[in-house]
Amino acid sequence: MHIRITDLSKGIHRQFLQEPASSLGLEEENLHFTKPVGVQFTLQKVADQIVCQAEVKAIAELECSRCLETVEWEISGEMTILLTFSQGPAPEDSEHEVKIIPPGAKEVDVSEEIRQTILLSIPEKPLCREDCRGLCPHCGTNLNQSRCQCHMKVEDPRWSGLQKLFPNKSKGEGSGCS
């Protein structure tokens, strides 16, 4: 993804760019994106520097970490890069990433920075919904879609004293996983 910097006057400028996820190397991460990656850039040129702020948005298909169903997920993130034309050392007091622009450059490639922003914005454990019930640990039934027929046996000797209080209950039967 290349930002045009040719004839950029001092002040604030906006650029919107879209590219397929494959051109950013995101498909190599075993991710499937359903729409192109969109980036809204705000460029502020001051002297021999450009402060580049970007809002990144993408739609990917992720796997729910509880039930393993595929869910469409909106990924969004922000980043700031300081682009500088000076040939001296990069400012050490900058809180943002610094990128040196070669003399005579007409555009700056920020593909890797956009790629990293997207990867860092993907949730560690995505859920199809907050109250996802997941899979039965015994039979694998998706508990969001149906009730399983498992009956868990409780064989913990620490509960044996309580079983004497309830002689009518059959020993160790649970009520199922659902």
Helices and strands as residue ranges (DSSP letters): E 2-4, E 11-19, G 21-24, G 27-29, E 32-33, E 37-46, E 49-63, E 70-84, E 97-100, E 107-109, H 111-121, G 157-159, H 160-163
